Amino acid sequence: MNRVLITASELAESLQGQDPPRVLDCRARLGDNTAGHRLWEAGHVPGSLHLDLDRDLAAEPGEGGRHPLPSPDAFAATLQRLGISPSVPVVVLDDMGGQLAAARAWWMLSVWAGHPDVRVLDGGLHAWQEEGGELGLGQEPLPEPSQWQPAFDGSTRLDADEVFSGRELKVDARSQERFRGEAEPIDAVAGHIPGAVCRPSAANLTEAGRFKAAEALDAELPHGEAIVAYCGSGVTACHNILAYAIAGRPLPRLYPGSWSEWIRDPSRPVARATDRD
């Protein structure tokens, strides 16, 4: 896979080049679907556009969970509105080390939609500011719309029935406390999918909020012949998929509905307490 991270200094240099990337600010706050846009308006990488977790990167919550994937047509329309095509390099960022929701945007653009050049700003907006990057304020003009019609790859994801009946190793990106069922601040049922292992997405990052080195991630990430990544609602699971890409490992498939969809059917089993059942 092509390189998936970009440093703040590399981004600054590329923005001054002949083929500058389209920068998408994916900052979000769970439980407040207006926070991301407010944060972007208050200060962002100059020229960057806001990509909203709830409006652009997800469909309405419901039977498919809290952040089900939008339809291919809806996401294609979003990409066209932002002037994105395979010839336009893309950089995505947030302020949570990629967890909310740059990794989700990377997965949807690169893995699902097949865009050939999408990178995540390592360290996000904090890294940009630490490098002395200026911040833009308020609105930014939209580029000319594109006509791109992505060929979405359905094999990169699984639905609940496939997860229920499949033999893939299930890797849960939530915290250990939520995985074990000791705490559940968001969803109605605590616990995890039986047979899963816990790899909190935060464990992919250093204390400085950058991704760990490829060698460290390769040593730490769970191994399996086939892996499915999930979390609470299919957002931080993409952070684990990104970590596998950085490590140079085959990419897990995403279960977009994740725990918030799994628990909607009382016939699906729930496990608690242990790291693996």
N, C-alpha and C positions, 0 to 999 in steps of 0.2 A: 504494500500500500504506500502511496505517496506520503510525504511528510505531513503531519497533521497539526503541529504546533508552530506558532510564530512568536518571536520575542517582541517586546515593545520597541526596541531599537530597530529591529527589522521592519516592523510595521511602519514606523516613522519614515524610514528610508524608502519603503515601497510606495508610500503615499505621495512622495515627491518624484516618483519615477514616471515613465511613459505609460505604464499599464497599471495604474493604482487599483487596489482592490475595493470592492464594495464592502464597507464595514457595517455590520449589523449588531446593534446593542440589544442583548437579550436579557437584561436584568429583570428580575421578577421577585416577588415576595408571595409565598404561599398564604392564602387567606385574604389577600388584598390585590384584586385583579386590576387596580388602577395604579399601583405603586411603581411598576416598571416604567410606565410612560412618564410619571412625575419625576422619577430619578433621571431619566434620559433628558427631559427638558431642563432640569437643574444643572446639568453638566455632562458632556459626552465628548468622545473623540470627534474632533471637527469633521463634518461631512457624514458622520455615521447616521444611519437610520434606525429607528426603533422597530424591533421584531418582538411582538407581544406573545407571551406564553399562552395566555388564555384565548386570545383572538386569532392569532396566526399559526401557532404551533399545536393547537388542540381544537377539537370540536367541543360542543356543549357537553358538560358532565351528565352522566346518566348511567344506563345499563352497561356502557363500555368503560366505566370508571370515572375518576375525577379529571383526567386529562387524556381522553381517547384521541387517537390520531385524527386530524381532519381528513376529509375525503381527498383523494388525489386531485380532483378537479379544483377543490377549494385551495389546496396548497399550491397548485400550479398557478392559480389566479394571484395568490400572494406574491409568488416569485416574479410573475409578470409585472405586477404593480411596482415592485422594487427594482425593476429593470435588470433582473438577474438572468443570465444565460450561461451556457458552458464556456463562453469566451471571456467572461468577467470573473476574475479571481474574487473570492469571498473570504472575509475574516469575521468571525463571530466572537463575541466577548460578553462577560458579565462581571459581577463583583464578588462571586462566590467560588472562585477557582474553577469555573466551568460547570458547577453543579446546578445553577439556576440562571439561565437555562441554555447556556452556550453549547454544552455537549448535546442537548436535545436538538438544537438547531443544526449542529454539525451532522448528527446521525440522519436527520430528515433530509438534509441537502445532499450530503455526500453518499451515504449508504443506501438510503431509500430512493431518492430522486436521481442519483447517479451523477451529480455535479463533479467534475474532475479536479477541482482546485478549491477546497474549503479547508481553512485552518482556524484553530482556536487560539486566541491570544493568551499565552501562558501568563498567569497571574492577573489577567483581566484588567479592569480599569485602574486598579491599584498599581499594577506594574507600569501602566502608561504614565501615571502621575509621578511615580518614583523616577522615571526616566526623564522627567521634566516636560512631558507632553502637555500641551495646552488643552483647555476644555472649551467646547462650543456650547452656546446657550440657546434655548428656545428651539424653534422649528428649523428644519432643513428642507430645501427644495427636493422634490422627488425627481429621479431621473426619467428619461424617456422609457415608457413601458417596453418590455420585451415580448417576444412571441414564443418563448420557449415552452414546449410541451414535453416535460420529462417522461421517460419510460420508467415508471416506478417498479421497483423490484420487490414483489410480494414475498419472495423467499427469505427476506431478511427479518421477517417477523413471524410470530406464532399467535394464534388465538387461544382462548382459555381451554377449549376442548383439546387442542393439540398439546398444550402444557399438561393437562390432566392425564392424557393417555400416553404421552411421550416419555422417553427414557433419558432425555438430556439432563445434564447436571444443571440444577437451578441455582443461580447466584443472586442473592438478595442484596441490594445496595443500601438498605436502610440501616439505622444504628443497631448495635447489639441489643439494646433495651427493647426496641420495637420488635426486632426479629424474635427475641425470646418470649415476647408477650408480656414483659414486665411493665411496659408503658405503651400507650397508644393515644397520642394527642390528636389524631386526625380522623382515622377510620373507626367504624363502629365495632369492629372485631379485632382483637389482638392476636398475634401469633405470626406464623409463616406457612408457606407451602411445604408439605411434608417432603423430606428428602433434600431440601435446599441447604445451602451453606451461606453464611453471612460474610460479605465483603463490603463493609461500609464505604460509600464513595469517598468520604473524607480521608480514608486511609490511602488514597491514591496521591495525596498531596503532601508536600513538606510543610513545616511550620510556617514558612514564608508564603504559603498559598500557591506554590508552583507545583507542577507535576513532578513526581519522583523520576529518577533516571530510568531509562528503559530496562536496564539490567535489574534494578530493584523491583520494578513492577513485574517483570517476568518471573522473578523468584517468589513473589508474594501472591500473585493472582491464582485463583483456583484452576486446576487442570482437569480436563475432561475431554473425551472424544468429541462430544457435542455439548454446547453450553447455551442456556437461555438466560438472559439477564432480565431481572425484574426489580421493582422497588414498590413504593406506595402507589404511584400513578404513572409510571413509565417515563419519568423525567430524569432522576438521578441514576437510573439504570443505564442511561446512555453515557454517563460519566464512566461507568465501568467498561462499557464497550470501547469508549475512546482510550481508556487505559490499556486494553488489550491491543489496540492499534499501535499505540506508542511502544509497547513491548515487542511488537513484531509478531504477535500471535494471531491465529485465526480469530475472526470476530464472532462473538456470541450473537445469536439472534435475540431480538427484542420481543418481550411480551408487553405490548403497549398498555393493556388494561391493568396489569400488575395486581397488587393486593386489593386495591379499591374495587376492581372488577371481580376478582376471585371470590371475595366474601359475599357477593350479591346472590350467589347460588348456595343455599344451605346444604346442598348435597355434596359440595366440594369439601374435602377434608382440611382440617386446620391443625397445625402442630404448634407446640409451645415448649419453652424452657431450654432445649438442647441446641447446640450449634448444628447438628446434623442428625436426622432421624433414620 
